[in-house]
Amino acid sequence: MEQCYYDAIDMLKAMIARPSFSKEEADVADYLSAAWEKAVYTVNRKGNNLWIVSPDFDEKKPTILLNSHIDTVRPASGWTKEPFTPEEDGDKLFGLGSNDAGASVVSLYSAFTILTKKQQPYNLIFLASAEEEISGKNGVEDALKSLPRIDFAVVGEPTGLNPAIAEKGLMVLDCVAKGVAGHAARNEGVNAIYKAIKDIEWFGSYQFPEKSELLGPVKMSVTIIKAGSQHNVVPDACEFTVDVRTNEFYNNEQLLELIKEQVECEVTARSFRLNSSRTDIEHPFVRRAVMMGKEPFGSPTLSDQALMPFPSVKIGPGQSSRSHTSDEYICFSEIREAIDTYVRLLDGLQL
């Protein structure tokens, strides 16, 4: 396991040194593919998604997917270090994507290599996917079409190595309140802004009845408003955008219909793809995590879990609060602990 740790650190440094923005992951995908082939694995590739399958794959066994993403956001303003130069400082390794989610990628890969060296009661597939940061259609969603049936997934994201057994979904709504144009100096027209205000206030105050013990209530936030063309014209349209974070009690299609019943404006959902997810607290993986002293929780942040139509748990090294920030870093000790934790959670696990 010690050699796996050092190999993981070297691999992470090489990943940091290769810019890998969403839809631009080819360079790091090429590097990882070559590294895994050198380790005598057969590497499958679809776009910039890479996966390797346990050598003794048996269709009669259940299959566990290990997944994390190789893309990053663009560097935030305020970096005092070079984002693409891995820099060590004591226990910390700085670099873009080190925390989110390069550390999870290399830790899960290391766990895969250790776990597949002996017989397991399941098949194992490791998938390094693209476009997670933009929930792109050419990421994990596309790769899953080429994989065998998956029974359970471990999704690597920075969670402090505690298991997120539930995750909020996302639905973005484009809303239009319509009025009638008129001259602002005269008592004419119907002001679309005034019509929109009523619905905007509803979005900001309404509480759906079903509240999750792990995820809390559905949260709706109006985040963009556009209206008017000049000061003396009563606007005939007011457009606004609503960010809706769902819990496991409502799928996105159902929630849209409930919203339409309550507001006057026209409402269109950009997508229904990103639903909330939840895995039972009694799932064998979760039970083992609890026995190891881990604390299950509900995550408010979105990941590729939302695109997985099977049970999954999000767990990985690092902290979500470091993601997408200036001078992003991961601790070497967190990677060492992650490899050990993944192996302990999965070795001999009976689904």
Secondary structure, DSSP 4 states (H G I P E B T S, - for coil): -HHHHHHHHHHHHHHHTS--BTT--HHHHHHHHHHHHHTTPPPEEETTEEEEE-TT--TTS-EEEEEEE--BPPPPTT-SS-TTS-EEETTEEESTTIIIIIHHHHHHHHHHHHHTTS--SSEEEEEEES-GGGT-TTSHHHHHTTSPP-SEEEE---STT--EEEE-EEEEEEEEEE-B-EETTTT-SB-HHHHHHHHHHHHHH---S--BTTTBS-EEEEEEEEE-SSTTEE-SEEEEEEEEEE-TT--HHHHHHHHHTT-SSEEEES-S----EE--TTSHHHHHHHHTT---EEE-S--GGGG-SS-EEE--SS-GGGTTSTT-EEEHHHHHHHHHHHHHHHTT---
